[in-house]
Amino acid sequence: MADIKVLKETKEKIEISVVMTVAGDIESTRRALMSLDNCSQTPFELILVDGESHLEDIIKDFKNLNIIQIKIIDIGERVGYVKAMNTGIKEAKGEYIVMTQNDIELNPYELDWLHMMKRLMETHLEYGAVGPVTSTRHSRLYVKDIFAEPSDFIFGFQCVMIRRKVFETMGYIDENFKGNGGFDDDDFCLRMKLQGWQLGLAFFGVKHYYDEGYARKNTANENVLNNIQYFNSKWEHLNLRRGYK
């Protein structure tokens, strides 16, 4: 059973929750939190989901007054990215939930990315989720004028904002997708589309995806093959198939 520690609490209404999975890599976590601390001016709740690290020692170094509530969820063991993220999402109080990992860095000149994403969601009520535009896996992300364009897919869920209503109406990430094998993002996007939601790609400032986070800390190949087989079996009735990304 997960152990939840509340390091900071608020009675204010929480509009945005940021859920970050941590894989025991203290330096990556410190770097991601420092970036988050420096680039967020909109109030938000921070939820850290961890199975190995001692996060209380580093979280005290971050003084962002806009982090109005902090929870650390110790899941006690490495359960895999999907289950870890679902555990954090279930504890989130915000109307908008941002899924991320401890291997991202925000562009230092992107000073209020949460407000920008929230504004896009408020002006595009058809969007169930908004995520960043990227050209290749784990590459630098483009930063242009802030706007969004429709998409069939949000790649990788590196830093994606999803409405609470989406989880309430269709459930969480499918935990049959194991470890770091991927395709949970394909599946979730497809489920949103089938529920009538649209997806938005936003030109906002995630600087880099270091590929060091929770989803990449386990063995890869076996999980990839298993997840491909599971995805193809699940969606066979729609004639949808996936191969290697």
MARBA-3410 file (N, C-alpha, C, O; in Angstrom, 1 decimal):
245
0.8,-1.2,0.0,0.0,0.0,0.0,0.9,1.2,0.0,1.9,1.3,0.7 ~ 0.5,2.2,-0.8,1.3,3.4,-0.9,1.3,4.3,0.3,0.2,4.4,1.0 ~ 2.4,4.9,0.7,2.5,5.8,1.8,2.5,7.2,1.3,3.4,7.6,0.4 ~ 1.6,8.0,1.7,1.4,9.4,1.2,1.8,10.4,2.3,1.3,10.4,3.4 ~ 2.8,11.2,1.9,3.2,12.3,2.8,2.8,13.6,2.2,3.1,13.9,1.1
2.1,14.4,3.0,1.8,15.8,2.6,2.8,16.8,3.2,2.7,17.0,4.4 ~ 3.6,17.3,2.4,4.6,18.3,2.9,4.1,19.7,2.9,4.7,20.5,3.7 ~ 3.1,20.0,2.1,2.6,21.3,2.1,1.1,21.2,1.7,0.8,20.4,0.8 ~ 0.2,21.9,2.4,-1.2,21.7,2.1,-1.9,23.1,2.0,-1.5,24.1,2.6 ~ -2.9,23.1,1.2,-3.7,24.3,1.0,-5.2,24.1,1.1,-5.6,22.9,0.9
-5.9,25.1,1.4,-7.3,25.1,1.4,-7.9,25.7,0.2,-9.1,25.8,0.0 ~ -7.0,26.3,-0.7,-7.4,26.9,-1.9,-7.9,25.8,-2.9,-7.6,24.7,-2.8 ~ -8.7,26.3,-3.8,-9.1,25.4,-4.9,-7.9,25.1,-5.8,-7.2,26.0,-6.2 ~ -7.7,23.9,-6.1,-6.6,23.5,-6.9,-7.1,23.3,-8.4,-7.9,22.4,-8.6 ~ -6.5,24.1,-9.3,-6.9,23.9,-10.7,-6.0,23.0,-11.5,-6.4,22.3,-12.4
-4.7,23.0,-11.1,-3.7,22.2,-11.9,-2.9,21.3,-10.9,-2.4,21.8,-9.9 ~ -2.8,20.1,-11.3,-2.0,19.1,-10.5,-0.9,18.7,-11.5,-1.2,18.3,-12.6 ~ 0.4,18.7,-11.0,1.5,18.1,-11.8,1.9,16.8,-11.2,2.4,16.8,-10.0 ~ 1.8,15.7,-11.9,2.2,14.4,-11.3,3.4,14.0,-12.0,3.5,13.9,-13.2 ~ 4.5,13.8,-11.2,5.8,13.4,-11.8,6.2,12.1,-11.2,6.3,11.9,-10.0
6.5,11.1,-12.1,7.1,9.8,-11.6,8.6,9.9,-11.5,9.2,10.6,-12.3 ~ 9.1,9.3,-10.5,10.5,9.4,-10.1,11.1,8.0,-10.1,10.5,7.1,-9.5 ~ 12.3,7.8,-10.6,12.8,6.4,-10.7,14.1,6.3,-9.9,15.0,5.5,-10.3 ~ 14.2,7.0,-8.8,15.4,6.9,-7.9,16.6,7.6,-8.4,17.7,7.5,-7.8 ~ 16.5,8.4,-9.5,17.6,9.1,-10.0,17.6,10.5,-9.4,16.8,11.4,-9.9
18.4,10.8,-8.3,18.3,12.0,-7.6,18.7,13.2,-8.4,18.0,14.2,-8.4 ~ 19.7,13.1,-9.2,20.2,14.3,-10.0,19.2,14.6,-11.1,18.9,15.8,-11.3 ~ 18.6,13.7,-11.8,17.6,14.0,-12.8,16.4,14.6,-12.1,15.8,15.6,-12.6 ~ 16.0,14.1,-10.9,14.9,14.6,-10.2,15.1,16.1,-9.8,14.3,16.9,-9.9 ~ 16.3,16.3,-9.3,16.7,17.7,-8.8,16.6,18.6,-10.0,16.1,19.8,-9.9
17.2,18.2,-11.2,17.2,19.0,-12.4,15.8,19.3,-12.9,15.5,20.5,-13.2 ~ 14.9,18.3,-12.9,13.5,18.5,-13.3,12.8,19.4,-12.4,12.0,20.3,-12.8 ~ 13.0,19.2,-11.1,12.3,20.1,-10.1,12.8,21.5,-10.1,12.0,22.5,-10.0 ~ 14.1,21.7,-10.4,14.6,23.1,-10.5,14.0,23.8,-11.7,13.6,25.0,-11.6 ~ 13.9,23.1,-12.8,13.3,23.6,-14.0,11.8,24.0,-13.7,11.4,25.1,-14.1
11.1,23.1,-13.1,9.7,23.3,-12.8,9.5,24.5,-11.8,8.6,25.3,-12.0 ~ 10.5,24.6,-10.9,10.4,25.7,-9.9,10.7,27.0,-10.5,10.0,28.0,-10.2 ~ 11.5,27.1,-11.5,11.9,28.3,-12.2,10.9,28.8,-13.2,10.9,30.0,-13.6 ~ 10.2,27.8,-13.8,9.4,28.2,-15.0,7.9,28.1,-14.7,7.1,28.1,-15.7 ~ 7.4,28.2,-13.5,6.0,28.1,-13.2,5.6,29.2,-12.3,6.1,29.4,-11.2
4.7,30.0,-12.9,4.1,31.2,-12.1,2.7,31.0,-11.8,2.1,31.8,-11.0 ~ 2.1,30.0,-12.3,0.7,29.7,-12.0,0.6,28.7,-10.8,1.3,27.7,-10.8 ~ -0.3,28.9,-9.9,-0.4,28.0,-8.7,-0.7,26.5,-9.2,-1.6,26.3,-10.0 ~ -0.1,25.6,-8.5,-0.3,24.2,-8.9,0.0,23.3,-7.7,0.7,23.6,-6.8 ~ -0.6,22.1,-7.7,-0.3,21.0,-6.8,0.8,20.1,-7.4,0.8,19.8,-8.6
1.8,19.7,-6.6,2.9,18.9,-7.1,2.8,17.5,-6.4,2.8,17.4,-5.2 ~ 2.7,16.5,-7.2,2.6,15.1,-6.7,3.8,14.3,-7.2,3.9,14.2,-8.5 ~ 4.7,13.8,-6.4,5.8,13.0,-6.7,5.6,11.6,-6.4,5.3,11.3,-5.2 ~ 5.7,10.7,-7.4,5.5,9.3,-7.1,6.8,8.5,-7.2,7.4,8.6,-8.3 ~ 7.2,7.8,-6.1,8.5,7.3,-6.1,8.6,6.0,-5.4,7.8,5.7,-4.4
9.5,5.1,-5.8,9.6,3.8,-5.1,10.9,3.6,-4.5,11.2,2.6,-3.9 ~ 11.9,4.6,-4.7,13.2,4.4,-4.2,13.9,5.5,-3.5,14.6,5.3,-2.5 ~ 13.6,6.7,-4.0,14.4,7.9,-3.5,13.9,8.5,-2.2,12.9,8.1,-1.7 ~ 14.7,9.4,-1.6,14.3,10.1,-0.4,14.1,11.6,-0.9,15.0,12.4,-0.8 ~ 12.9,11.9,-1.3,12.6,13.1,-1.9,12.5,14.3,-1.0,12.7,15.5,-1.4
12.2,14.0,0.3,12.1,15.1,1.2,13.3,16.0,1.3,13.3,17.2,1.6 ~ 14.5,15.3,1.1,15.8,16.0,1.3,16.0,17.0,0.2,16.7,18.0,0.4 ~ 15.4,16.8,-1.0,15.6,17.7,-2.1,14.5,18.7,-2.3,14.7,19.8,-2.8 ~ 13.3,18.3,-2.0,12.1,19.1,-2.2,12.2,20.4,-1.4,11.6,21.4,-1.8 ~ 12.9,20.4,-0.2,13.0,21.5,0.6,13.8,22.6,0.0,13.7,23.8,0.4
14.6,22.3,-1.0,15.4,23.3,-1.7,14.7,24.2,-2.7,15.2,25.2,-3.1 ~ 13.4,23.8,-2.9,12.7,24.6,-4.0,11.6,25.5,-3.3,10.8,25.0,-2.5 ~ 11.7,26.7,-3.6,11.0,27.8,-2.8,9.8,28.4,-3.6,9.3,29.4,-3.2 ~ 9.4,27.8,-4.7,8.3,28.4,-5.5,7.0,28.5,-4.7,6.4,27.4,-4.4 ~ 6.6,29.7,-4.5,5.4,29.9,-3.7,4.1,29.5,-4.5,3.1,29.3,-3.9
4.3,29.3,-5.8,3.2,28.9,-6.6,2.9,27.4,-6.5,1.8,26.9,-6.9 ~ 3.8,26.6,-5.9,3.5,25.2,-5.5,2.7,25.2,-4.2,3.3,25.3,-3.1 ~ 1.4,25.2,-4.4,0.5,25.4,-3.2,0.3,24.1,-2.4,-0.2,24.2,-1.3 ~ 0.6,23.0,-3.0,0.4,21.7,-2.3,1.4,20.7,-2.8,1.6,20.6,-4.0 ~ 2.0,20.0,-1.9,3.1,19.0,-2.2,2.7,17.7,-1.6,2.6,17.6,-0.3
2.7,16.6,-2.4,2.5,15.3,-1.9,3.6,14.4,-2.4,3.9,14.4,-3.6 ~ 4.2,13.5,-1.6,5.1,12.5,-2.0,4.4,11.2,-1.7,4.1,10.8,-0.6 ~ 4.3,10.4,-2.8,3.7,9.0,-2.7,4.8,8.0,-2.8,5.4,7.9,-3.8 ~ 5.1,7.3,-1.7,6.1,6.2,-1.7,5.4,4.9,-2.0,4.6,4.4,-1.1 ~ 5.6,4.4,-3.2,4.9,3.2,-3.5,5.7,1.9,-3.1,5.2,0.8,-3.3
6.8,2.1,-2.5,7.5,1.0,-1.8,8.3,0.1,-2.7,9.2,-0.6,-2.2 ~ 8.0,0.1,-4.0,8.7,-0.8,-4.9,8.6,-0.2,-6.3,7.8,0.7,-6.5 ~ 9.4,-0.7,-7.2,9.2,-0.3,-8.6,8.1,-1.0,-9.3,8.3,-2.2,-9.6 ~ 7.0,-0.4,-9.5,5.8,-1.0,-10.0,5.6,-0.8,-11.5,4.7,-1.4,-12.1 ~ 6.5,0.0,-12.1,6.3,0.3,-13.5,5.7,1.7,-13.7,4.9,2.1,-12.8
6.0,2.3,-14.8,5.6,3.7,-15.0,4.1,3.8,-15.0,3.6,4.8,-14.3 ~ 3.3,3.0,-15.6,1.9,3.2,-15.8,1.2,3.1,-14.4,0.4,4.0,-14.1 ~ 1.5,2.1,-13.6,0.9,2.0,-12.3,1.3,3.2,-11.4,0.5,3.7,-10.6 ~ 2.6,3.6,-11.5,3.0,4.7,-10.7,2.3,6.0,-11.1,1.9,6.7,-10.2 ~ 2.1,6.2,-12.4,1.4,7.4,-12.8,0.0,7.4,-12.4,-0.6,8.4,-11.9
-0.7,6.2,-12.6,-2.1,6.1,-12.2,-2.3,6.4,-10.7,-3.2,7.0,-10.2 ~ -1.3,5.9,-9.9,-1.4,6.1,-8.4,-1.3,7.6,-8.1,-2.1,8.1,-7.3 ~ -0.5,8.4,-8.8,-0.4,9.8,-8.6,-1.7,10.5,-9.1,-2.2,11.5,-8.5 ~ -2.2,10.1,-10.3,-3.4,10.8,-10.8,-4.6,10.6,-9.9,-5.3,11.6,-9.7 ~ -4.7,9.5,-9.3,-5.8,9.2,-8.4,-5.8,10.1,-7.1,-6.8,10.4,-6.5
-4.6,10.6,-6.8,-4.4,11.5,-5.6,-4.5,13.0,-6.0,-4.6,13.9,-5.2 ~ -4.5,13.3,-7.3,-4.6,14.6,-7.8,-5.9,15.3,-7.5,-6.9,14.7,-7.7 ~ -5.9,16.6,-7.2,-7.1,17.4,-6.9,-7.4,18.4,-8.0,-8.5,18.9,-7.9 ~ -6.6,18.6,-8.9,-6.8,19.6,-9.9,-7.8,19.2,-11.0,-8.1,18.0,-11.2 ~ -8.4,20.2,-11.6,-9.3,20.0,-12.8,-8.5,19.7,-14.0,-9.0,19.0,-14.9
-7.2,20.1,-14.0,-6.3,19.7,-15.1,-5.1,19.0,-14.5,-4.5,19.5,-13.5 ~ -4.8,17.9,-15.1,-3.7,17.0,-14.5,-2.6,16.9,-15.6,-2.8,16.5,-16.7 ~ -1.4,17.3,-15.2,-0.2,17.2,-16.0,0.6,16.0,-15.7,1.0,15.8,-14.5 ~ 0.8,15.1,-16.7,1.6,13.9,-16.5,3.0,14.2,-17.0,3.2,14.6,-18.2 ~ 4.0,13.9,-16.2,5.4,14.1,-16.6,6.3,13.2,-15.8,5.9,12.4,-15.0
7.6,13.2,-16.2,8.6,12.4,-15.5,9.7,13.2,-15.1,9.8,14.4,-15.3 ~ 10.7,12.6,-14.4,11.8,13.4,-13.8,13.0,13.5,-14.8,14.1,13.7,-14.4 ~ 12.7,13.4,-16.1,13.8,13.6,-17.1,13.5,14.6,-18.1,14.0,14.6,-19.2 ~ 12.7,15.6,-17.7,12.4,16.8,-18.6,13.1,18.0,-18.0,13.3,18.1,-16.9 ~ 13.2,19.0,-18.9,13.7,20.3,-18.5,12.9,21.4,-19.3,12.9,21.3,-20.6
12.3,22.3,-18.7,11.6,23.4,-19.3,12.5,24.4,-19.8,13.5,24.7,-19.2 ~ 12.2,25.0,-21.0,13.0,26.2,-21.4,13.0,27.3,-20.4,11.9,27.7,-19.9 ~ 14.1,27.8,-20.1,14.2,28.9,-19.1,13.4,30.1,-19.4,13.1,30.9,-18.5 ~ 13.1,30.4,-20.7,12.4,31.6,-21.1,10.9,31.3,-21.1,10.1,32.2,-21.4 ~ 10.5,30.1,-20.9,9.0,29.7,-20.9,8.6,29.9,-19.4,8.5,28.9,-18.7
8.2,31.1,-19.0,8.0,31.4,-17.6,6.6,31.0,-17.1,6.4,31.1,-15.9 ~ 5.7,30.7,-17.9,4.4,30.3,-17.4,3.7,29.3,-18.3,2.6,29.6,-18.8 ~ 4.3,28.2,-18.5,3.8,27.2,-19.4,2.5,26.6,-18.9,1.7,26.2,-19.7 ~ 2.3,26.5,-17.6,1.1,25.9,-17.0,-0.1,26.8,-17.4,-1.2,26.3,-17.7 ~ 0.0,28.1,-17.3,-1.0,29.0,-17.6,-1.4,28.9,-19.1,-2.5,28.9,-19.5
-0.3,28.8,-19.9,-0.5,28.7,-21.3,-1.3,27.4,-21.7,-2.3,27.5,-22.5 ~ -0.9,26.3,-21.1,-1.7,25.0,-21.4,-3.1,25.1,-20.9,-4.0,24.7,-21.5 ~ -3.3,25.7,-19.7,-4.6,25.8,-19.1,-5.5,26.7,-20.0,-6.7,26.4,-20.2 ~ -4.9,27.8,-20.5,-5.6,28.7,-21.4,-6.1,28.0,-22.7,-7.2,28.2,-23.1 ~ -5.2,27.1,-23.2,-5.6,26.4,-24.4,-6.7,25.4,-24.1,-7.6,25.3,-24.9
-6.7,24.8,-23.0,-7.8,23.9,-22.6,-9.1,24.6,-22.4,-10.2,24.1,-22.8 ~ -9.0,25.8,-21.9,-10.2,26.6,-21.6,-10.8,27.2,-22.9,-12.0,27.4,-23.0 ~ -10.0,27.5,-23.9,-10.5,28.0,-25.2,-10.8,26.9,-26.2,-11.4,27.2,-27.2 ~ -10.3,25.7,-25.9,-10.6,24.6,-26.8,-11.3,23.5,-26.0,-10.7,22.5,-25.5 ~ -12.6,23.7,-25.8,-13.3,22.8,-24.9,-13.4,21.4,-25.5,-13.8,20.4,-24.8
-13.1,21.2,-26.8,-13.2,19.9,-27.4,-11.9,19.1,-27.1,-11.9,17.9,-27.3 ~ -10.9,19.7,-26.6,-9.6,19.0,-26.3,-9.7,18.3,-25.0,-10.0,18.9,-23.9 ~ -9.5,17.0,-25.0,-9.3,16.2,-23.8,-7.9,16.3,-23.2,-7.7,16.1,-22.0 ~ -7.0,16.6,-24.1,-5.6,16.6,-23.7,-4.8,17.6,-24.6,-5.2,17.7,-25.8 ~ -3.8,18.2,-24.1,-2.8,19.0,-24.8,-1.4,18.6,-24.5,-1.1,18.5,-23.3
-0.6,18.4,-25.5,0.8,18.0,-25.3,1.7,18.8,-26.3,1.2,19.5,-27.1 ~ 3.0,18.6,-26.1,4.0,19.4,-26.9,4.2,18.7,-28.3,4.0,17.6,-28.5 ~ 4.6,19.6,-29.2,4.9,19.2,-30.6,6.4,18.8,-30.5,7.2,19.5,-30.0 ~ 6.8,17.6,-31.1,8.2,17.2,-31.2,8.4,16.5,-32.5,7.4,16.0,-33.1 ~ 9.6,16.6,-33.1,9.8,16.0,-34.4,10.2,14.5,-34.3,9.7,13.7,-35.1
11.1,14.2,-33.3,11.5,12.8,-33.2,11.4,12.4,-31.7,11.3,13.3,-30.8 ~ 11.5,11.2,-31.4,11.4,10.7,-30.0,12.5,11.3,-29.2,13.7,11.3,-29.6 ~ 12.2,11.9,-28.0,13.1,12.4,-27.1,14.0,13.5,-27.6,15.2,13.7,-27.3 ~ 13.5,14.3,-28.6,14.3,15.4,-29.2,14.0,16.7,-28.5,13.1,16.7,-27.6 ~ 14.6,17.7,-28.9,14.2,19.1,-28.5,12.8,19.4,-29.1,12.5,18.9,-30.1
12.1,20.1,-28.3,10.7,20.5,-28.8,10.7,21.9,-29.3,11.3,22.8,-28.8 ~ 9.9,22.1,-30.4,9.8,23.4,-31.0,9.1,24.4,-30.1,8.1,24.0,-29.5 ~ 9.5,25.6,-30.2,8.9,26.7,-29.5,8.6,27.8,-30.4,9.5,28.4,-31.0 ~ 7.3,28.0,-30.7,6.9,29.0,-31.6,5.9,29.9,-30.9,5.8,29.9,-29.7 ~ 5.1,30.7,-31.7,4.0,31.4,-31.0,3.1,30.4,-30.4,2.9,29.3,-30.9
2.5,30.8,-29.3,1.7,29.9,-28.5,0.3,29.7,-29.1,-0.5,30.6,-29.0 ~ 0.1,28.5,-29.6,-1.2,28.1,-30.1,-1.2,26.6,-30.1,-0.2,25.9,-29.9 ~ -2.4,26.0,-30.5,-2.5,24.6,-30.5,-3.1,24.2,-31.9,-3.8,25.0,-32.5 ~ -2.8,23.0,-32.3,-3.4,22.5,-33.5,-3.9,21.1,-33.2,-3.3,20.4,-32.4 ~ -5.0,20.6,-33.9,-5.5,19.3,-33.6,-4.6,18.2,-34.1,-3.7,18.4,-34.9
-4.7,17.1,-33.4,-3.9,15.9,-33.7,-4.6,14.7,-33.4,-5.5,14.7,-32.6 ~ -4.2,13.6,-34.0,-4.7,12.3,-33.7,-4.0,11.6,-32.5,-4.4,10.6,-32.0 ~ -2.8,12.1,-32.2,-2.0,11.5,-31.2,-1.1,12.4,-30.5,-0.6,13.4,-31.2 ~ -0.8,12.2,-29.3,0.2,13.0,-28.5,1.3,12.0,-28.2,1.1,11.1,-27.4 ~ 2.5,12.3,-28.7,3.6,11.3,-28.6,4.2,11.2,-27.2,4.7,12.3,-26.8
4.2,10.1,-26.6,5.1,9.8,-25.5,4.6,10.3,-24.1,5.2,9.9,-23.1 ~ 3.6,11.2,-24.1,3.1,11.7,-22.8,4.3,12.2,-21.9,4.3,12.0,-20.7 ~ 5.2,12.9,-22.6,6.3,13.5,-21.9,5.9,14.6,-20.9,6.4,14.7,-19.8 ~ 4.9,15.4,-21.3,4.5,16.5,-20.5,3.1,16.9,-21.1,3.0,17.9,-21.8 ~ 2.1,16.2,-20.7,0.8,16.3,-21.3,-0.2,16.7,-20.2,-0.2,16.2,-19.1
-1.1,17.7,-20.6,-2.2,18.1,-19.7,-3.5,17.4,-20.1,-3.9,17.5,-21.3 ~ -4.2,16.8,-19.1,-5.4,16.1,-19.4,-6.5,16.5,-18.5,-6.2,16.7,-17.3 ~ -7.7,16.7,-19.0,-8.8,17.1,-18.1,-9.1,16.0,-17.1,-9.1,14.8,-17.5 ~ -9.5,16.4,-15.9,-9.9,15.4,-14.9,-11.1,14.6,-15.4,-11.2,13.4,-15.2 ~ -12.0,15.3,-16.2,-13.2,14.7,-16.7,-12.9,13.5,-17.5,-13.7,12.5,-17.6
-11.8,13.5,-18.2,-11.4,12.4,-19.1,-11.2,11.1,-18.2,-11.7,10.1,-18.6 ~ -10.5,11.2,-17.2,-10.2,10.1,-16.3,-11.5,9.6,-15.6,-11.8,8.5,-15.4 ~ -12.4,10.6,-15.2,-13.6,10.3,-14.6,-14.6,9.5,-15.5,-15.3,8.7,-15.0 ~ -14.5,9.8,-16.8,-15.5,9.2,-17.7,-15.0,7.9,-18.4,-15.8,7.1,-18.7 ~ -13.7,7.8,-18.5,-13.2,6.6,-19.2,-12.1,5.8,-18.5,-11.6,4.8,-19.0
-11.8,6.2,-17.3,-10.8,5.5,-16.5,-9.4,6.0,-16.7,-9.1,7.0,-17.4 ~ -8.4,5.2,-16.2,-7.0,5.6,-16.1,-6.2,4.9,-17.3,-6.8,4.2,-18.1 ~ -4.9,5.0,-17.2,-4.0,4.4,-18.2,-4.1,2.9,-18.0,-4.2,2.4,-16.9 ~ -4.2,2.2,-19.1,-4.3,0.7,-19.0,-3.1,0.1,-18.4,-2.0,0.1,-19.1 ~ -3.2,-0.6,-17.3,-2.0,-1.1,-16.6,-1.6,-2.5,-17.1,-0.7,-3.1,-16.6
-2.3,-2.9,-18.2,-1.8,-4.1,-18.9,-0.6,-3.8,-19.7,0.1,-4.7,-20.2 ~ -0.3,-2.5,-20.0,0.9,-2.1,-20.7,2.0,-2.1,-19.6,1.9,-1.4,-18.6 ~ 3.1,-2.9,-19.8,4.0,-3.1,-18.8,5.3,-2.3,-18.9,5.8,-2.0,-20.1 ~ 5.9,-1.9,-17.8,7.2,-1.4,-17.7,7.4,-0.2,-18.6,6.6,0.7,-18.7 ~ 8.5,-0.3,-19.4,8.9,0.8,-20.3,8.7,0.4,-21.7,9.3,0.9,-22.6
7.7,-0.5,-21.9,7.5,-1.0,-23.3,6.6,-0.1,-24.2,6.5,-0.3,-25.4 ~ 6.1,1.0,-23.6,5.3,1.9,-24.4,4.0,1.4,-24.9,3.5,0.4,-24.5 ~ 3.4,2.2,-25.8,2.1,2.0,-26.4,0.9,2.2,-25.5,-0.3,2.2,-25.9 ~ 1.2,2.5,-24.2,0.1,3.0,-23.3,-0.4,4.4,-23.8,-1.6,4.7,-23.6 ~ 0.5,5.2,-24.4,0.1,6.5,-24.9,-0.8,6.4,-26.1,-1.8,7.1,-26.2
-0.4,5.5,-27.0,-1.2,5.2,-28.2,-2.6,4.8,-27.8,-3.6,5.3,-28.3 ~ -2.7,3.9,-26.8,-3.9,3.3,-26.4,-4.8,4.4,-25.7,-6.0,4.5,-26.0 ~ -4.2,5.2,-24.9,-5.0,6.3,-24.2,-5.5,7.3,-25.1,-6.7,7.8,-25.0 ~ -4.7,7.7,-26.1,-5.1,8.7,-27.1,-6.3,8.1,-27.9,-7.3,8.8,-28.2 ~ -6.2,6.8,-28.3,-7.2,6.2,-29.1,-8.5,6.1,-28.3,-9.6,6.4,-28.8
-8.4,5.8,-27.0,-9.6,5.8,-26.2,-10.3,7.1,-26.0,-11.5,7.2,-26.1 ~ -9.5,8.2,-25.9,-10.0,9.5,-25.9,-10.8,9.9,-27.2,-11.9,10.4,-27.1 ~ -10.1,9.5,-28.3,-10.8,9.8,-29.6,-12.1,9.1,-29.7,-13.1,9.7,-30.2 ~ -12.1,7.9,-29.3,-13.4,7.1,-29.4,-14.4,7.6,-28.4,-15.6,7.4,-28.7 ~ -14.0,8.3,-27.4,-15.0,9.0,-26.5,-15.5,10.3,-27.0,-16.3,11.0,-26.4
-14.9,10.7,-28.1,-15.4,12.0,-28.7,-14.5,13.2,-28.4,-14.8,14.3,-28.9 ~ -13.4,13.0,-27.7,-12.4,14.1,-27.4,-11.5,14.3,-28.6,-11.2,13.4,-29.3 ~ -11.1,15.6,-28.7,-10.0,15.9,-29.6,-8.7,16.1,-28.8,-8.8,16.3,-27.6 ~ -7.6,16.0,-29.5,-6.3,16.2,-28.9,-5.6,17.4,-29.5,-5.7,17.6,-30.7 ~ -4.9,18.1,-28.7,-4.2,19.3,-29.2,-2.7,19.2,-29.0,-2.2,18.7,-28.0
-2.0,19.7,-30.0,-0.5,19.8,-30.0,-0.2,21.3,-29.8,-0.6,22.1,-30.6 ~ 0.6,21.6,-28.7,0.9,23.0,-28.4,2.3,23.3,-28.6,3.2,22.4,-28.4 ~ 2.6,24.5,-29.0,4.0,24.9,-29.2,4.5,25.5,-27.9,4.6,26.8,-27.9 ~ 4.9,24.7,-27.0,5.4,25.3,-25.7,6.7,24.7,-25.4,7.2,23.7,-26.0 ~ 7.3,25.2,-24.3,8.8,25.1,-24.1,9.3,24.0,-23.2,9.9,24.2,-22.2
9.1,22.7,-23.6,9.9,21.7,-23.0,11.2,21.6,-23.7,11.3,21.4,-24.9 ~ 12.3,21.8,-23.0,13.6,22.0,-23.7,14.2,20.6,-24.1,14.8,20.5,-25.2 ~ 14.1,19.6,-23.2,14.8,18.4,-23.6,14.1,17.3,-22.8,13.6,17.4,-21.7 ~ 14.2,16.1,-23.4,13.7,14.9,-22.7,14.9,14.0,-22.6,15.4,13.4,-23.6 ~ 15.4,13.8,-21.4,16.7,13.2,-21.2,16.7,11.6,-21.3,17.7,11.0,-21.4
15.5,11.1,-21.3,15.4,9.6,-21.4,16.0,8.9,-20.3,16.6,7.8,-20.4 ~ 15.8,9.5,-19.1,16.4,8.9,-17.9,15.3,8.6,-16.8,15.7,8.1,-15.7 ~ 14.1,8.7,-17.2,13.0,8.7,-16.2,12.5,7.3,-15.9,13.0,6.3,-16.4 ~ 11.3,7.3,-15.2,10.8,6.0,-14.7,10.5,5.0,-15.8,10.8,3.8,-15.6 ~ 10.0,5.5,-16.9,9.6,4.6,-18.0,10.8,3.9,-18.7,10.6,3.0,-19.4
12.0,4.4,-18.4,13.1,3.8,-19.1,14.1,3.1,-18.2,15.2,2.7,-18.6 ~ 13.7,2.8,-17.0,14.6,2.2,-16.0,14.5,0.7,-15.9,15.2,0.1,-15.1 ~ 13.7,0.0,-16.7,13.5,-1.4,-16.7,14.0,-2.0,-18.0,14.5,-1.3,-18.9 ~ 14.0,-3.3,-18.1,14.4,-4.0,-19.3,13.4,-3.5,-20.4,12.2,-3.3,-20.1 ~ 13.8,-3.4,-21.6,13.0,-2.8,-22.7,12.4,-3.8,-23.6,11.2,-3.8,-23.8
13.2,-4.6,-24.2,12.7,-5.4,-25.4,11.6,-6.3,-25.1,10.6,-6.3,-25.9 ~ 11.6,-7.0,-24.0,10.5,-7.9,-23.7,9.2,-7.2,-23.5,8.2,-7.6,-24.0 ~ 9.3,-6.1,-22.8,8.1,-5.3,-22.5,7.5,-4.6,-23.8,6.3,-4.6,-24.0 ~ 8.4,-4.2,-24.7,8.0,-3.7,-26.0,7.2,-4.7,-26.8,6.1,-4.4,-27.2 ~ 7.7,-5.9,-26.9,7.1,-6.9,-27.6,5.7,-7.3,-27.0,4.7,-7.5,-27.7
5.7,-7.4,-25.7,4.5,-7.8,-25.0,3.4,-6.7,-25.2,2.3,-7.0,-25.3 ~ 3.9,-5.4,-25.1,2.9,-4.3,-25.2,2.4,-4.2,-26.7,1.2,-3.9,-26.9 ~ 3.2,-4.5,-27.6,2.8,-4.5,-29.0,1.7,-5.6,-29.2,0.6,-5.3,-29.8 ~ 2.0,-6.7,-28.7,1.0,-7.8,-28.8,-0.3,-7.5,-28.1,-1.4,-7.8,-28.6 ~ -0.2,-6.9,-26.9,-1.4,-6.6,-26.2,-2.2,-5.5,-26.9,-3.4,-5.6,-27.0
-1.5,-4.5,-27.4,-2.2,-3.4,-28.2,-3.0,-4.0,-29.4,-4.1,-3.7,-29.6 ~ -2.2,-4.8,-30.1,-2.8,-5.3,-31.4,-4.0,-6.3,-31.1,-5.0,-6.3,-31.8 ~ -3.9,-7.0,-30.0,-5.0,-7.9,-29.6,-6.2,-7.1,-29.1,-7.3,-7.4,-29.5 ~ -5.9,-6.0,-28.4,-7.0,-5.2,-27.8,-7.8,-4.5,-28.9,-9.0,-4.4,-28.8 ~ -7.1,-4.0,-29.9,-7.8,-3.2,-31.0,-7.9,-3.9,-32.3,-8.1,-3.3,-33.3
-7.8,-5.3,-32.3,-7.9,-6.1,-33.5,-9.3,-5.8,-34.2,-9.3,-5.9,-35.4 ~ -10.3,-5.6,-33.4,-11.6,-5.5,-34.0,-11.8,-4.2,-34.8,-12.7,-4.1,-35.6 ~ -10.8,-3.2,-34.6,-10.8,-2.0,-35.4,-9.8,-2.0,-36.5,-9.5,-1.0,-37.2 ~ -9.1,-3.2,-36.7,-8.1,-3.4,-37.6,-6.9,-2.4,-37.4,-6.3,-1.9,-38.4 ~ -6.6,-2.2,-36.1,-5.5,-1.3,-35.8,-4.3,-2.1,-35.3,-4.5,-3.0,-34.5
-3.2,-1.8,-35.8,-2.0,-2.6,-35.4,-0.8,-1.6,-35.2,-0.8,-0.5,-35.9 ~ 0.1,-1.9,-34.3,1.3,-1.2,-34.1,2.5,-2.1,-34.2,2.4,-3.3,-34.0 ~ 3.6,-1.4,-34.6,4.9,-2.1,-34.6,5.9,-1.3,-33.8,5.4,-0.6,-32.9 ~ 7.1,-1.4,-34.0,8.1,-0.7,-33.2,8.0,0.8,-33.5,7.8,1.2,-34.6 ~ 8.1,1.6,-32.4,8.1,3.1,-32.6,9.5,3.6,-33.0,9.7,4.7,-33.3
END
